């Protein structure tokens, strides 16, 4: 009888030790994640200051202008990455020449300018949002603005939709 009581008591103590060890392991594993989460914005809506990194075809200049126009002061464009909550970085491509003008600009068959951007946390290690856009316009393509300005307009519109 005494052996059974001791065995039951030891089993109960082992189970408690296992639970405590498991809880400590879980807390130790999640502690670094909690420290990193404090540095990152919790959502896109919490971003108030954005730094726009240099891009080809002056797309960064157009994106800065569109951010000011579409967000009406809700988002501030800063000139130093240290002062930002997030960073916009990306690439741009612009085709020029007669073929691109005829098939792309006049007929609206393909994009003459494209851009792809990502919104990164302030350390530049986590992608918070990403989008791509082109300047193709099927209706009245030759009468509408195109190029990097149109690409920036579409990219910032996509960002505004994601933040709402």
Secondary structure by P-SEA (a helix, b strand, c coil): caaaaaaaaaaaaaaaaaaaaaaaaaaaaaaaaaaaaaacccccccccbbbbcccccaaaaaaaaaaaacccccbbbbcccccccbbbbbbbbbbbcaaaaaacccccccccbbbbbbbccccccccccccccccccccccccccccaaaaaaaaaaaaaaaac
